[in-house]
Amino acid sequence: MKITLSKRLCLAAMLTLGAIGYTTSSFAETNKLVIESGDSALSRQEAAMQKEQWNDTRSLRQKVNKRAEKEFDKADVAFDARDKCEQSANLNAYWEPNTLRCLDRSTGRAINP
């Protein structure tokens, strides 16, 4: 059985193409998808630092909340006092918005309606 040079070249070309095709397909099959949970040492450290900062600012947040509550209570008491002053039977009573007090028109003194 005689194999000519052209047959050898053709056979070598086919084997080379087959090998390239085989290696290319094997690379395509090895792709993997990796999904991480996001729970790493760095994210745990950042969470710990945020918690520490939140705890450090706790007293400041409490002071701000107490101040806001105090201002609200003050406005609420003034609103009730204004209603009492305006509904008072005393004709000389009037509400002073700058001082938030009920005053007597003739004397200018604070009165309790």
DSSP file with accessible surface (Angstrom, degrees, kcal/mol):
  #  RESIDUE AA STRUCTURE BP1 BP2  ACC     N-H-->O    O-->H-N    N-H-->O    O-->H-N    TCO  KAPPA ALPHA  PHI   PSI    X-CA   Y-CA   Z-CA
    1    1 A M              0   0  223      0, 0.0     2,-0.5     0, 0.0     0, 0.0   0.000 360.0 360.0 360.0 117.4    0.0    0.0    0.0
    2    2 A K        -     0   0  190      0, 0.0     2,-0.6     0, 0.0     0, 0.0  -0.848 360.0-160.7-101.4 129.4    1.6    3.1   -1.2
    3    3 A I        -     0   0   91     -2,-0.5     2,-0.1     4,-0.0     0, 0.0  -0.945  16.0-144.5-109.7 122.3    0.7    6.5    0.3
    4    4 A T     >  -     0   0   68     -2,-0.6     4,-2.0     1,-0.1     5,-0.1  -0.309  24.2-106.7 -81.3 169.3    1.6    9.4   -1.8
    5    5 A L  H  > S+     0   0  124      1,-0.2     4,-2.5     2,-0.2     5,-0.2   0.897 119.1  52.4 -65.0 -38.9    2.8   12.7   -0.6
    6    6 A S  H  > S+     0   0   82      1,-0.2     4,-2.3     2,-0.2    -1,-0.2   0.885 108.5  50.8 -66.3 -37.0   -0.5   14.5   -1.2
    7    7 A K  H  > S+     0   0  129      2,-0.2     4,-2.5     1,-0.2    -1,-0.2   0.900 110.4  50.2 -66.7 -38.6   -2.4   11.9    0.8
    8    8 A R  H  X S+     0   0  158     -4,-2.0     4,-2.6     2,-0.2    -2,-0.2   0.924 111.5  47.4 -64.6 -44.5    0.1   12.3    3.7
    9    9 A L  H  X S+     0   0  113     -4,-2.5     4,-2.5     2,-0.2    -2,-0.2   0.910 112.7  49.2 -63.5 -40.5   -0.3   16.1    3.7
   10   10 A C  H  X S+     0   0   71     -4,-2.3     4,-2.2    -5,-0.2    -2,-0.2   0.925 112.6  47.6 -64.8 -42.9   -4.1   15.8    3.5
   11   11 A L  H  X S+     0   0   97     -4,-2.5     4,-2.4     2,-0.2    -2,-0.2   0.920 112.5  49.1 -65.0 -41.9   -4.1   13.3    6.4
   12   12 A A  H  X S+     0   0   49     -4,-2.6     4,-2.4     1,-0.2    -2,-0.2   0.911 111.0  50.3 -64.6 -40.8   -1.8   15.5    8.5
   13   13 A A  H  X S+     0   0   51     -4,-2.5     4,-2.6     2,-0.2     5,-0.2   0.914 111.0  48.8 -64.1 -41.3   -4.0   18.6    7.8
   14   14 A M  H  X S+     0   0  118     -4,-2.2     4,-2.3     2,-0.2    -2,-0.2   0.912 112.0  48.5 -67.3 -39.4   -7.1   16.7    8.9
   15   15 A L  H  X S+     0   0  118     -4,-2.4     4,-2.4     2,-0.2    -2,-0.2   0.911 111.8  49.9 -67.3 -39.0   -5.5   15.5   12.1
   16   16 A T  H  X S+     0   0   80     -4,-2.4     4,-2.4     2,-0.2    -2,-0.2   0.937 112.4  46.4 -65.0 -46.5   -4.3   19.0   12.9
   17   17 A L  H  X S+     0   0  123     -4,-2.6     4,-2.5     1,-0.2    -1,-0.2   0.896 112.4  51.2 -63.1 -38.4   -7.7   20.5   12.3
   18   18 A G  H  X S+     0   0   45     -4,-2.3     4,-2.3    -5,-0.2    -1,-0.2   0.909 110.0  49.0 -65.0 -40.8   -9.3   17.7   14.4
   19   19 A A  H  X S+     0   0   55     -4,-2.4     4,-2.5     2,-0.2     5,-0.2   0.918 112.2  48.3 -66.0 -41.7   -6.9   18.4   17.2
   20   20 A I  H  X S+     0   0   94     -4,-2.4     4,-2.4     1,-0.2     5,-0.2   0.937 112.7  48.4 -64.1 -44.2   -7.5   22.1   17.2
   21   21 A G  H  X S+     0   0   40     -4,-2.5     4,-2.0    -5,-0.2    -2,-0.2   0.902 111.9  49.6 -62.7 -38.9  -11.3   21.5   17.1
   22   22 A Y  H  X S+     0   0  168     -4,-2.3     4,-1.9    -5,-0.2    -2,-0.2   0.935 112.6  45.6 -67.7 -45.0  -11.0   19.1   20.0
   23   23 A T  H  X S+     0   0   63     -4,-2.5     4,-1.8     2,-0.2    -2,-0.2   0.891 111.9  52.5 -68.6 -35.3   -8.9   21.4   22.2
   24   24 A T  H  X S+     0   0   85     -4,-2.4     4,-1.8    -5,-0.2    -1,-0.2   0.933 110.7  46.9 -65.4 -42.8  -11.1   24.4   21.5
   25   25 A S  H  X S+     0   0   49     -4,-2.0     4,-1.3    -5,-0.2    -1,-0.2   0.868 109.3  54.2 -69.0 -32.1  -14.3   22.5   22.5
   26   26 A S  H  X S+     0   0   41     -4,-1.9     4,-0.6     1,-0.2    -1,-0.2   0.871 107.4  51.0 -71.3 -32.4  -12.6   21.3   25.6
   27   27 A F  H >< S+     0   0  142     -4,-1.8     3,-0.9     1,-0.2     4,-0.2   0.901 107.5  53.6 -68.1 -37.0  -11.8   24.9   26.6
   28   28 A A  H >< S+     0   0   66     -4,-1.8     3,-0.8     1,-0.2    -1,-0.2   0.829 105.8  53.7 -66.7 -29.4  -15.3   25.9   26.1
   29   29 A E  H 3< S+     0   0  157     -4,-1.3    -1,-0.2     1,-0.2    -2,-0.2   0.641  97.5  65.0 -82.3 -12.4  -16.6   23.2   28.4
   30   30 A T  T <<  +     0   0   91     -3,-0.9    -1,-0.2    -4,-0.6     2,-0.2   0.399  69.6 120.2 -93.6   2.9  -14.4   24.2   31.3
   31   31 A N    <   -     0   0  132     -3,-0.8     2,-0.4    -4,-0.2    -3,-0.0  -0.506  44.4-168.6 -67.2 136.2  -16.0   27.6   31.9
   32   32 A K        -     0   0  188     -2,-0.2     2,-0.6     2,-0.0    -2,-0.1  -0.946  19.4-138.8-128.4 148.9  -17.5   27.9   35.4
   33   33 A L        -     0   0  150     -2,-0.4     2,-0.5     2,-0.0    -2,-0.0  -0.926  19.0-164.7-107.4 121.3  -19.8   30.4   37.1
   34   34 A V        -     0   0  115     -2,-0.6     2,-0.5     2,-0.0    -2,-0.0  -0.931   2.9-169.5-111.5 121.7  -18.8   31.2   40.6
   35   35 A I        -     0   0  144     -2,-0.5     2,-0.3     2,-0.0    -2,-0.0  -0.954   7.6-158.1-112.5 121.8  -21.3   33.0   42.8
   36   36 A E        -     0   0  161     -2,-0.5    -2,-0.0     1,-0.1     0, 0.0  -0.708  20.0-134.5 -98.8 151.9  -20.1   34.3   46.1
   37   37 A S        -     0   0  112     -2,-0.3    -1,-0.1     2,-0.1     3,-0.1   0.631  38.8-122.0 -77.3 -13.2  -22.4   35.1   49.1
   38   38 A G  S    S+     0   0   53      1,-0.2     2,-1.2     0, 0.0     5,-0.1   0.500  74.0 127.3  84.2   1.6  -20.7   38.4   49.7
   39   39 A D        +     0   0  101      4,-0.1     2,-0.2     3,-0.1    -1,-0.2  -0.727  32.7 148.0 -95.2  89.2  -19.8   37.4   53.2
   40   40 A S     >  -     0   0   56     -2,-1.2     4,-2.2    -3,-0.1     5,-0.2  -0.696  63.3-102.8-116.2 173.0  -16.1   38.1   53.4
   41   41 A A  H  > S+     0   0   66     -2,-0.2     4,-2.2     1,-0.2     5,-0.2   0.886 121.2  53.5 -63.1 -36.7  -13.8   39.1   56.1
   42   42 A L  H  > S+     0   0  106      1,-0.2     4,-2.5     2,-0.2    -1,-0.2   0.927 109.0  47.1 -65.9 -43.1  -13.7   42.7   54.7
   43   43 A S  H  > S+     0   0   37      1,-0.2     4,-2.2     2,-0.2    -1,-0.2   0.883 111.8  51.1 -68.9 -34.2  -17.5   43.0   54.7
   44   44 A R  H  X S+     0   0  130     -4,-2.2     4,-2.1     2,-0.2    -1,-0.2   0.903 110.5  49.5 -66.6 -38.8  -17.7   41.6   58.3
   45   45 A Q  H  X S+     0   0  118     -4,-2.2     4,-2.3     2,-0.2    -2,-0.2   0.915 110.6  49.6 -66.5 -41.8  -15.1   44.2   59.4
   46   46 A E  H  X S+     0   0  101     -4,-2.5     4,-2.4     1,-0.2    -2,-0.2   0.905 110.5  50.8 -63.4 -40.2  -17.0   47.0   57.7
   47   47 A A  H  X S+     0   0   55     -4,-2.2     4,-2.2     1,-0.2    -1,-0.2   0.905 109.9  49.9 -63.5 -40.5  -20.2   45.9   59.4
   48   48 A A  H  X S+     0   0   57     -4,-2.1     4,-2.3     2,-0.2    -2,-0.2   0.906 110.9  49.4 -65.2 -39.7  -18.4   45.8   62.8
   49   49 A M  H  X S+     0   0  110     -4,-2.3     4,-2.4     2,-0.2    -2,-0.2   0.904 110.5  50.0 -67.2 -39.4  -17.1   49.3   62.3
   50   50 A Q  H  X S+     0   0  130     -4,-2.4     4,-2.4     2,-0.2    -2,-0.2   0.904 110.8  49.7 -65.4 -38.9  -20.5   50.7   61.3
   51   51 A K  H  X S+     0   0  143     -4,-2.2     4,-2.4     2,-0.2    -2,-0.2   0.916 110.4  50.4 -65.5 -40.5  -22.0   49.1   64.4
   52   52 A E  H  X S+     0   0  120     -4,-2.3     4,-2.2     2,-0.2    -2,-0.2   0.923 111.5  47.7 -64.2 -41.8  -19.3   50.6   66.6
   53   53 A Q  H  X S+     0   0  129     -4,-2.4     4,-1.8     2,-0.2    -1,-0.2   0.909 110.3  52.7 -65.9 -39.6  -19.9   54.1   65.1
   54   54 A W  H  < S+     0   0  157     -4,-2.4     4,-0.2     1,-0.2    -2,-0.2   0.926 111.3  46.6 -61.2 -42.7  -23.7   53.7   65.5
   55   55 A N  H >< S+     0   0   86     -4,-2.4     3,-1.0     1,-0.2     4,-0.4   0.869 109.3  54.6 -68.7 -35.7  -23.2   52.8   69.2
   56   56 A D  H 3< S+     0   0  109     -4,-2.2     3,-0.4     1,-0.2     4,-0.3   0.842 109.8  46.4 -66.4 -32.9  -20.8   55.8   69.7
   57   57 A T  T 3X S+     0   0   50     -4,-1.8     4,-2.3     1,-0.2    -1,-0.2   0.381  85.1  98.6 -91.4   6.9  -23.3   58.3   68.3
   58   58 A R  H <> S+     0   0  142     -3,-1.0     4,-2.4    -4,-0.2    -1,-0.2   0.922  81.5  48.8 -60.8 -46.6  -26.1   56.8   70.5
   59   59 A S  H  > S+     0   0   66     -4,-0.4     4,-2.2    -3,-0.4    -1,-0.2   0.892 111.0  51.2 -65.2 -36.3  -25.9   59.5   73.2
   60   60 A L  H  > S+     0   0  105     -4,-0.3     4,-2.3     2,-0.2    -1,-0.2   0.924 109.7  49.3 -65.6 -42.4  -25.9   62.3   70.6
   61   61 A R  H  X S+     0   0   68     -4,-2.3     4,-2.4     1,-0.2    -2,-0.2   0.895 110.1  51.9 -63.1 -38.8  -29.0   60.8   69.0
   62   62 A Q  H  X S+     0   0   78     -4,-2.4     4,-2.5     2,-0.2    -1,-0.2   0.910 108.9  50.1 -64.8 -40.4  -30.7   60.6   72.4
   63   63 A K  H  X S+     0   0  145     -4,-2.2     4,-2.5     2,-0.2    -2,-0.2   0.920 111.1  48.8 -63.3 -43.1  -29.9   64.3   73.1
   64   64 A V  H  X S+     0   0   87     -4,-2.3     4,-2.5     1,-0.2    -2,-0.2   0.923 112.4  48.5 -63.3 -42.4  -31.3   65.4   69.8
   65   65 A N  H  X S+     0   0  107     -4,-2.4     4,-2.4     1,-0.2    -2,-0.2   0.899 111.5  49.5 -65.2 -40.1  -34.4   63.4   70.4
   66   66 A K  H  X S+     0   0  143     -4,-2.5     4,-2.6     2,-0.2    -1,-0.2   0.909 111.1  49.9 -65.2 -40.7  -34.9   64.8   73.9
   67   67 A R  H  X S+     0   0  171     -4,-2.5     4,-2.6     2,-0.2    -2,-0.2   0.929 111.5  48.3 -63.2 -44.0  -34.4   68.3   72.6
   68   68 A A  H  X S+     0   0   58     -4,-2.5     4,-2.2     1,-0.2    -2,-0.2   0.907 112.5  48.9 -64.0 -39.5  -37.0   67.8   69.8
   69   69 A E  H  X S+     0   0  120     -4,-2.4     4,-2.7     2,-0.2    -1,-0.2   0.911 110.8  50.7 -66.2 -39.8  -39.4   66.3   72.4
   70   70 A K  H  X S+     0   0  150     -4,-2.6     4,-2.3     2,-0.2    -2,-0.2   0.922 110.7  48.3 -64.5 -43.3  -38.9   69.2   74.7
   71   71 A E  H  X S+     0   0  101     -4,-2.6     4,-2.3     2,-0.2    -1,-0.2   0.896 111.9  50.1 -64.2 -38.8  -39.5   71.7   71.9
   72   72 A F  H  X S+     0   0  136     -4,-2.2     4,-2.5     2,-0.2    -2,-0.2   0.931 110.3  49.2 -65.1 -44.6  -42.7   69.9   70.9
   73   73 A D  H  X S+     0   0   77     -4,-2.7     4,-2.6     1,-0.2     5,-0.2   0.898 110.2  51.9 -61.4 -39.5  -43.9   69.8   74.5
   74   74 A K  H  X S+     0   0  129     -4,-2.3     4,-2.3     2,-0.2    -1,-0.2   0.931 111.8  45.3 -63.4 -44.9  -43.3   73.5   74.8
   75   75 A A  H  X S+     0   0   60     -4,-2.3     4,-2.2     2,-0.2    -2,-0.2   0.883 112.3  52.6 -66.2 -36.0  -45.2   74.3   71.6
   76   76 A D  H  X S+     0   0   71     -4,-2.5     4,-2.1     2,-0.2    -2,-0.2   0.922 110.3  46.6 -66.8 -42.8  -48.0   72.0   72.7
   77   77 A V  H  X S+     0   0   96     -4,-2.6     4,-2.6     1,-0.2    -2,-0.2   0.919 112.4  51.1 -65.2 -40.8  -48.3   73.7   76.1
   78   78 A A  H  X S+     0   0   13     -4,-2.3     4,-2.4    -5,-0.2    -2,-0.2   0.890 107.7  53.0 -65.2 -37.1  -48.3   77.2   74.4
   79   79 A F  H  X S+     0   0  118     -4,-2.2     4,-2.0     2,-0.2    -1,-0.2   0.932 111.3  45.6 -63.4 -44.4  -51.0   76.1   72.0
   80   80 A D  H  X S+     0   0   79     -4,-2.1     4,-2.2     1,-0.2    -2,-0.2   0.908 112.6  51.0 -65.2 -40.3  -53.3   75.0   74.9
   81   81 A A  H  X S+     0   0   37     -4,-2.6     4,-2.5     1,-0.2    -2,-0.2   0.888 108.2  52.6 -65.5 -37.1  -52.5   78.2   76.8
   82   82 A R  H  X S+     0   0  111     -4,-2.4     4,-2.7     2,-0.2     5,-0.2   0.925 108.4  50.1 -64.1 -43.7  -53.4   80.3   73.8
   83   83 A D  H  X S+     0   0   53     -4,-2.0     4,-1.7     1,-0.2    -2,-0.2   0.930 112.2  47.5 -59.4 -44.9  -56.7   78.5   73.5
   84   84 A K  H  < S+     0   0  136     -4,-2.2     4,-0.3     1,-0.2    -2,-0.2   0.898 112.7  49.6 -63.4 -40.1  -57.5   79.2   77.2
   85   85 A a  H >< S+     0   0    4     -4,-2.5     3,-1.0     1,-0.2    -2,-0.2   0.919 112.1  46.5 -66.1 -44.3  -56.4   82.8   76.8
   86   86 A E  H 3< S+     0   0  112     -4,-2.7    -1,-0.2     1,-0.2    -2,-0.2   0.780 115.7  46.1 -70.5 -26.1  -58.6   83.4   73.8
   87   87 A Q  T 3< S+     0   0  158     -4,-1.7    -1,-0.2    -5,-0.2    -2,-0.2   0.366  88.0 124.9 -96.6   7.6  -61.6   81.7   75.4
   88   88 A S    <   -     0   0   32     -3,-1.0    -3,-0.1    -4,-0.3     5,-0.1  -0.285  63.8-137.0 -68.2 149.8  -61.2   83.6   78.7
   89   89 A A  S    S+     0   0  100      3,-0.0     2,-0.6     2,-0.0    -1,-0.1   0.674  80.1 100.8 -79.0 -14.9  -64.0   85.6   80.1
   90   90 A N    >   -     0   0   69      1,-0.2     3,-1.1    -5,-0.1    -2,-0.1  -0.576  61.8-159.3 -73.5 117.8  -61.6   88.3   81.0
   91   91 A L  T 3  S+     0   0  156     -2,-0.6    -1,-0.2     1,-0.2    -2,-0.0   0.735  88.7  57.7 -72.4 -21.4  -62.0   91.0   78.3
   92   92 A N  T 3  S+     0   0   72     12,-0.0    13,-2.9    13,-0.0     2,-0.3   0.508  83.2 106.3 -86.8  -3.0  -58.5   92.5   79.0
   93   93 A A  E <   +A  104   0A  12     -3,-1.1     2,-0.3    11,-0.2    11,-0.2  -0.571  43.0 167.3 -81.5 135.0  -56.7   89.2   78.3
   94   94 A Y  E     -A  103   0A  68      9,-2.4     9,-3.1    -2,-0.3     2,-0.5  -0.991  35.1-113.1-144.3 155.9  -54.8   88.8   75.0
   95   95 A W  E     -A  102   0A  34     -2,-0.3     7,-0.2     7,-0.2   -13,-0.0  -0.736  19.0-153.7 -92.9 126.8  -52.2   86.4   73.7
   96   96 A E  E  >> -A  101   0A  42      5,-3.0     4,-1.5    -2,-0.5     5,-1.2  -0.878   5.2-166.1 -98.8 108.5  -48.7   87.6   73.1
   97   97 A P  T  45S+     0   0   82      0, 0.0    -1,-0.1     0, 0.0     5,-0.0   0.799  82.7  56.4 -69.8 -26.2  -47.2   85.5   70.4
   98   98 A N  T  45S+     0   0  144      1,-0.2    -2,-0.0     3,-0.1     0, 0.0   0.897 121.6  25.9 -72.0 -40.4  -43.5   86.6   71.0
   99   99 A T  T  45S-     0   0   65      2,-0.2    -1,-0.2    -3,-0.1     3,-0.1   0.535  99.9-131.2 -98.3  -9.0  -43.5   85.5   74.6
  100  100 A L  T  <5 +     0   0   74     -4,-1.5     2,-0.3     1,-0.2   -19,-0.1   0.902  65.1 123.6  57.8  44.9  -46.2   82.9   74.3
  101  101 A R  E   < -A   96   0A 123     -5,-1.2    -5,-3.0   -20,-0.0     2,-0.6  -0.936  67.1-117.7-132.8 158.3  -48.0   84.3   77.3
  102  102 A a  E     -A   95   0A  10      9,-0.4     9,-2.8    -2,-0.3     2,-0.3  -0.854  41.6-171.4 -94.4 120.7  -51.5   85.5   78.1
  103  103 A L  E     -AB  94 110A  11     -9,-3.1    -9,-2.4    -2,-0.6     2,-0.4  -0.787  26.4-115.5-117.4 157.9  -51.2   89.2   79.2
  104  104 A D  E  >  -A   93   0A  26      5,-2.3     4,-2.6    -2,-0.3   -11,-0.2  -0.781  20.5-143.8 -89.2 130.7  -53.6   91.8   80.6
  105  105 A R  T  4 S+     0   0  155    -13,-2.9    -1,-0.1    -2,-0.4   -12,-0.1   0.865  96.5  46.1 -63.8 -37.2  -54.2   94.7   78.2
  106  106 A S  T  4 S+     0   0   87      1,-0.1    -1,-0.2   -14,-0.1   -13,-0.0   0.881 129.5  19.1 -78.6 -35.8  -54.3   97.4   80.9
  107  107 A T  T  4 S-     0   0   81      2,-0.2    -2,-0.2     0, 0.0    -1,-0.1   0.695  87.8-133.5-107.8 -24.3  -51.3   96.4   83.0
  108  108 A G     <  +     0   0   40     -4,-2.6     2,-0.2     1,-0.3    -3,-0.1   0.540  60.3 135.1  80.2   7.9  -49.2   94.2   80.6
  109  109 A R        -     0   0  187     -5,-0.1    -5,-2.3     1,-0.1    -1,-0.3  -0.557  64.0 -98.9 -88.6 154.2  -48.7   91.6   83.3
  110  110 A A  B     -B  103   0A  58     -7,-0.2     2,-0.3    -2,-0.2    -7,-0.3  -0.467  43.3-167.7 -69.7 137.7  -49.1   87.9   82.7
  111  111 A I        -     0   0   44     -9,-2.8    -9,-0.4    -2,-0.2   -26,-0.0  -0.889  23.3-129.3-125.3 160.0  -52.5   86.5   83.8
  112  112 A N              0   0  156     -2,-0.3    -9,-0.0   -28,-0.0    -2,-0.0  -0.910 360.0 360.0-109.4 102.8  -53.8   83.0   84.3
  113  113 A P              0   0   64      0, 0.0   -28,-0.1     0, 0.0   -27,-0.0  -0.210 360.0 360.0 -67.6 360.0  -57.1   82.8   82.4
